[in-house]
């Protein structure tokens, strides 16, 4: 399986929201745009964080907070964890695991002010579905079991 770059599997559709918007506005925008996260920007349109559906559930809904009163900047993940678009897919998986995040901002030449897209665990699942040869994987599993003396 040839390794692809992050830029080849990322989602190019980037939806943004300003940090001072309400959590309710963020939730409505996610719903309307059919996305699971938004890039949070400052007044100069510079990315300063990411807000996800998970942030909204855990930090607003689960705490019975008033979503129209809570600001995005109070529940976002900041600074956004990013990865260069030319990085291999495996690198993104490592970065996600190390930082315990499910969304990475994909940037041009490691410059966070130049976002190109986003990569999520859903993007990984699609990539694996399209690129894994299950016959090869099953054969390797069976071979390793035989080597261990299993039936």
URGIZI-V59404 format. One line per field, one symbol per residue. phi: phi as a letter, one per 30 degrees, with the letter a starting at -180 (. if undefined). psi: psi as a letter, one per 40 degrees, with the letter a starting at -180 (. if undefined). Layout:
phi = ???
psi = ???
This chain:
phi = .ddcceedcdcddcccbdedddedddddddddchbcabdccddciddbabcbededddccddchddddcddeddbdcbdddbbdddddeeddddddddchbcbbdcbchhcddbdclbbbddddddddedcdcdddddddddddddddidd
psi = hhhiidddeihehhhiiideiiddddddddddefieiihhiaeefhheihhiddddddecddefihdedhiddeeihiihhiiideiiddddddddddefiehhhhihffhdeghdaihiddddddddddehgddddddddddddddeei.
